[in-house]
Amino acid sequence: MGTDWRGFEVNRAEWLDGRAASLEHGSPLCKSNLTWSGVGLGTAGFQPTNATHTRHIIEVTGAAIYSGIRIIDTATNYGQGFAEVVVGAAMRRAVLDGRLNRRDITIVSKAGYLPHALAGGPIHSIDPGFLRGEIAASQRRTGLATIDAYLLHNPEEQMASNGVGWAGITDAFRELEAAATTGHIGCYGVSAAEGFLAGEPEFHSLERLLSIARLVGGDDHHFRIIELPISLWRRDSFATTPYHIGGRPASTLDLAAQERLLVLGSSPMGGGRDASNTTDLLRLLFPTTSIKSPTMLALQFARSIPDVHGVLAGITNPAHLEEVITTMHMPRWDLGRMI
């Protein structure tokens, strides 16, 4: 963490206006079998409170990049766009310093939540025109000519509450295919808090999403990535088998691997579920581990699940970052018959 990030500030007016210098040549995320670092930086907690806090966030983000984290997950509604600007600012600094190439860093963003929803009004949309505007806004805020991966953010909310249904998903995918074809995004996917979990009422079929992608984009479609909760207490992705492959029951992760989709795991602590029980169980299962932090135990478990390419960690301070980097370089656990 030798680089001083404290002098590299994000001006509040700049991020509100979305002005930023463009960076070309995105990562090869959607064009190859990229192996991620196993841990990604989550930015849901990035909020524009004051200048000191902004400098702190940029410093931690930059240190994460320099420490080996190569995937950053953000969204248009995180800090009302502030998170995207911080990510772009930190990445530009890393590239301009000459220590990293733009292609070394993968930026994933998401759209679906209205940035300035009115009380009592709609809070979510996957309308093609809305998505088109959000992609352009993400490009301005991050300063990127191409957002490496762009995801529908919890589309199950639209399907469950607004009756958008599969026709709405089809229209959204068609818009995202067009954005990928023109190079505004590298590829697209779906980030779902509940939608990929077969035990939840808002479950939507990954098989059907893939069918829609083929419908709008053919066999060379750009639907290449999914993001979903993965933890000891959210096991639906790997322990529930709502699909069949070759006549055998298959989980969401099995199907994703079969289709060569990249998988990004979120909420490794189980969304705040019983952390104490999680810690006790993992220490019982892996008594020789040197990991002491409950958060890092959960992160190590999630990143050890086969067919998961990266797990998001919401890093907020240098001490937490040091823990994450140490865990990231540990051999993954052999989960054996646990899953």
C-alpha positions in Angstrom: 0.0 0.0 0.0 2.9 2.3 -0.7 1.0 4.6 -3.1 -0.5 7.8 -1.6 -4.1 8.0 -2.8 -5.1 10.8 -0.4 -4.4 13.5 -2.9 -6.6 12.0 -5.6 -10.1 13.4 -4.9 -13.4 13.0 -6.6 -15.2 16.3 -7.0 -18.9 16.0 -6.0 -20.0 18.2 -8.9 -18.0 16.0 -11.3 -19.6 12.8 -10.2 -23.1 14.3 -10.2 -22.5 15.5 -13.8 -20.8 12.2 -14.8 -17.8 13.8 -16.5 -14.7 11.7 -16.9 -11.9 11.0 -19.3 -12.5 7.9 -21.4 -10.4 4.8 -21.1 -10.3 2.4 -24.1 -9.6 -1.4 -24.4 -11.6 -3.3 -21.7 -10.6 -6.5 -20.0 -10.9 -9.8 -21.9 -13.6 -11.0 -19.5 -16.1 -11.9 -22.2 -13.7 -13.2 -24.8 -11.8 -15.9 -22.9 -11.9 -18.2 -20.0 -10.6 -15.6 -17.6 -9.4 -16.8 -14.2 -10.2 -14.1 -11.6 -8.3 -13.6 -8.4 -11.0 -15.5 -6.5 -12.1 -12.3 -4.6 -13.7 -9.2 -5.9 -14.2 -5.8 -4.4 -17.9 -5.0 -3.7 -18.9 -1.3 -3.6 -22.4 -1.3 -2.3 -21.3 0.6 0.8 -19.7 3.5 -1.1 -21.5 6.7 -0.1 -20.5 10.3 -0.7 -20.6 11.6 2.8 -17.6 14.1 2.9 -14.3 14.8 1.4 -12.3 12.9 4.0 -14.5 9.8 3.6 -14.2 10.1 -0.2 -10.4 10.1 0.0 -10.5 7.1 2.3 -12.7 5.1 -0.1 -10.4 5.9 -3.1 -7.4 5.0 -1.0 -8.8 1.6 -0.1 -10.1 0.9 -3.6 -6.7 1.8 -5.1 -4.9 -0.3 -2.5 -7.2 -3.3 -3.4 -6.3 -3.0 -7.1 -2.5 -2.8 -6.3 -2.8 -5.7 -3.9 -4.1 -8.1 -6.6 -7.8 -7.7 -6.7 -8.8 -7.6 -10.4 -12.5 -7.5 -10.4 -14.7 -4.7 -9.0 -18.4 -4.9 -8.8 -20.5 -1.8 -8.7 -24.0 -0.5 -9.7 -25.7 2.6 -10.9 -27.6 3.0 -7.7 -24.7 2.5 -5.3 -24.3 6.0 -3.7 -26.5 7.3 -6.6 -23.6 6.8 -9.0 -20.8 7.8 -6.6 -19.5 4.3 -6.4 -19.0 4.1 -10.2 -17.0 7.4 -10.1 -14.8 6.2 -7.3 -14.1 2.9 -9.2 -13.3 4.8 -12.3 -11.0 7.3 -10.5 -9.1 4.6 -8.7 -8.6 2.6 -11.8 -7.5 5.6 -13.9 -4.9 6.4 -11.3 -3.6 2.8 -11.4 -3.4 2.8 -15.2 -1.8 6.3 -15.4 0.8 5.3 -12.8 1.9 2.7 -15.3 1.7 -0.2 -12.8 -1.4 -1.8 -14.4 -2.9 -2.2 -17.9 -6.6 -1.4 -18.3 -7.1 -5.0 -19.5 -5.9 -6.3 -16.2 -9.0 -4.9 -14.3 -12.5 -6.1 -14.8 -15.4 -3.7 -14.0 -18.9 -5.1 -13.5 -21.8 -2.8 -13.2 -25.5 -3.2 -12.8 -28.7 -1.3 -13.6 -32.3 -1.8 -12.6 -33.0 0.6 -9.7 -34.2 4.1 -10.4 -31.5 6.5 -9.1 -34.0 9.1 -7.8 -37.2 7.1 -7.1 -40.0 9.2 -5.7 -41.8 8.1 -2.5 -44.6 5.8 -3.4 -43.4 5.6 -7.0 -41.7 2.8 -9.0 -38.2 2.0 -7.8 -37.1 -0.5 -10.4 -37.1 -0.8 -14.2 -35.6 -3.0 -16.9 -37.2 -1.0 -19.8 -34.8 -0.9 -22.8 -34.7 2.9 -22.9 -33.9 3.1 -19.2 -31.1 0.5 -19.6 -29.7 2.4 -22.6 -29.5 5.6 -20.5 -28.0 3.8 -17.6 -25.2 2.3 -19.7 -24.3 5.7 -21.0 -24.3 7.1 -17.5 -22.1 4.3 -16.3 -19.6 5.0 -19.1 -19.5 8.7 -18.2 -19.1 8.1 -14.5 -16.4 5.5 -14.8 -14.7 7.1 -17.7 -14.8 3.7 -19.6 -15.6 3.4 -23.3 -16.6 -0.2 -22.5 -18.1 -1.5 -19.3 -16.7 -5.1 -19.1 -19.9 -6.7 -17.9 -23.3 -5.1 -17.4 -26.0 -6.9 -15.4 -29.7 -6.6 -14.8 -30.0 -5.8 -11.1 -32.5 -8.0 -9.4 -35.0 -8.4 -12.3 -37.1 -10.7 -10.1 -38.4 -7.5 -8.5 -40.0 -6.4 -11.8 -41.2 -9.9 -12.6 -42.9 -10.3 -9.2 -44.3 -6.9 -8.4 -44.8 -5.2 -11.8 -45.9 -8.1 -13.9 -43.1 -7.5 -16.5 -42.6 -11.2 -17.0 -40.5 -13.0 -19.5 -41.4 -10.6 -22.3 -39.7 -7.8 -20.3 -36.6 -9.9 -19.8 -36.6 -10.6 -23.6 -36.7 -6.9 -24.4 -34.0 -6.1 -21.9 -31.7 -8.8 -23.2 -32.2 -7.5 -26.8 -31.1 -4.1 -25.6 -28.0 -5.5 -23.9 -27.1 -7.6 -26.9 -27.2 -4.4 -29.0 -25.0 -2.7 -26.4 -22.5 -5.6 -26.5 -22.5 -5.6 -30.3 -21.7 -1.9 -30.5 -18.9 -2.2 -27.8 -20.6 -0.2 -25.1 -20.4 -3.3 -22.9 -18.3 -6.4 -23.2 -21.0 -8.9 -22.1 -24.1 -8.9 -20.0 -25.8 -11.0 -17.3 -28.1 -11.1 -14.4 -27.4 -10.3 -10.7 -30.2 -11.7 -8.5 -30.6 -11.6 -4.8 -33.3 -14.2 -4.9 -33.9 -15.1 -8.5 -31.3 -17.9 -8.9 -32.1 -19.5 -5.5 -34.5 -22.4 -6.2 -35.9 -22.4 -2.7 -37.1 -18.8 -3.0 -40.6 -17.7 -4.3 -39.0 -15.2 -6.8 -36.9 -18.0 -8.4 -36.5 -17.6 -12.2 -35.0 -20.3 -14.4 -31.5 -19.9 -15.6 -32.4 -22.3 -18.4 -35.1 -19.9 -19.6 -32.7 -17.0 -19.4 -30.2 -18.8 -21.6 -33.0 -19.7 -24.1 -33.9 -16.0 -24.3 -30.3 -15.1 -24.8 -30.1 -17.5 -27.8 -33.4 -16.1 -29.1 -32.1 -12.5 -29.2 -28.4 -13.2 -29.9 -28.1 -16.6 -31.4 -25.5 -19.1 -30.4 -22.9 -16.3 -30.1 -24.9 -14.3 -27.6 -23.2 -12.2 -25.0 -25.0 -13.5 -21.9 -21.9 -14.7 -20.1 -22.1 -13.9 -16.3 -24.4 -14.4 -13.3 -24.1 -13.0 -9.8 -25.9 -14.6 -6.9 -25.6 -15.1 -3.1 -23.3 -17.9 -2.2 -22.7 -18.9 1.4 -23.0 -21.7 3.9 -26.5 -20.5 4.6 -27.5 -19.7 1.0 -26.7 -23.1 -0.5 -29.4 -23.2 -3.1 -26.9 -22.4 -5.9 -25.0 -25.5 -5.3 -27.1 -27.8 -3.1 -30.5 -27.6 -4.8 -31.0 -29.2 -8.2 -33.8 -27.7 -10.2 -32.3 -28.6 -13.6 -31.2 -31.7 -15.5 -28.0 -32.2 -17.5 -27.7 -35.5 -19.3 -30.6 -36.9 -17.4 -29.0 -36.1 -14.0 -30.2 -33.5 -11.5 -28.1 -30.3 -11.7 -27.7 -27.2 -9.6 -27.5 -23.6 -10.8 -23.7 -23.8 -10.6 -23.7 -27.0 -12.6 -25.7 -25.4 -15.3 -23.6 -22.3 -15.3 -20.4 -24.5 -15.7 -22.1 -26.5 -18.5 -22.8 -23.2 -20.3 -19.4 -21.7 -19.5 -20.9 -18.8 -17.6 -18.8 -16.8 -15.2 -20.1 -16.9 -11.7 -19.7 -14.1 -9.2 -20.8 -14.8 -5.6 -22.2 -12.2 -3.3 -23.1 -12.1 0.5 -20.7 -14.7 1.7 -21.8 -14.0 5.2 -25.3 -15.1 4.3 -26.8 -11.6 4.3 -26.3 -11.2 8.0 -27.6 -14.5 9.1 -26.3 -16.2 12.2 -22.6 -15.3 12.0 -21.7 -17.1 15.3 -23.1 -20.4 14.1 -21.4 -20.0 10.8 -18.1 -19.4 12.4 -18.4 -22.4 14.8 -19.4 -24.8 12.1 -16.6 -23.8 9.7 -14.0 -24.1 12.5 -15.4 -27.5 13.3 -15.2 -28.6 9.7 -11.8 -27.1 9.1 -10.0 -27.3 12.5 -6.5 -26.7 11.2 -7.3 -23.4 9.4 -5.3 -20.4 10.5 -8.3 -18.1 9.7 -9.7 -16.5 12.8 -12.1 -13.8 11.5 -15.7 -14.9 11.0 -15.9 -12.8 7.8 -12.8 -14.4 6.3 -14.0 -17.9 7.2 -17.2 -17.2 5.3 -15.2 -15.7 2.4 -12.9 -18.7 2.2 -15.8 -21.1 2.2 -17.6 -19.3 -0.6 -14.4 -18.9 -2.8 -13.7 -22.7 -2.3 -17.0 -23.8 -3.9 -16.3 -25.3 -7.4 -17.4 -23.3 -10.4 -17.4 -20.0 -8.5 -15.0 -17.6 -10.2 -15.0 -14.8 -7.7 -16.6 -13.8 -4.4 -17.3 -10.2 -3.5 -15.9 -8.6 -0.3 -17.1 -5.2 0.9 -13.7 -3.9 1.9 -13.9 -0.7 4.0 -10.5 -0.2 5.6 -6.8 -1.2 5.3 -7.0 -3.8 8.0 -9.9 -5.5 6.4 -8.1 -5.4 3.0 -5.1 -7.0 4.5 -7.3 -9.9 5.8 -8.9 -10.3 2.4 -5.6 -10.4 0.5 -4.2 -13.0 3.0 -7.3 -15.1 2.5 -7.2 -14.6 -1.3 -3.8 -16.2 -1.5 -4.6 -19.2 0.6 -5.3 -22.5 -1.1 -9.0 -23.1 -1.5 -10.5 -25.7 0.8 -11.4 -29.1 -0.5 -15.1 -29.2 0.3 -15.4 -32.8 -0.8 -18.8 -34.2 -0.1 -20.0 -31.2 1.7 -21.6 -29.8 -1.5 
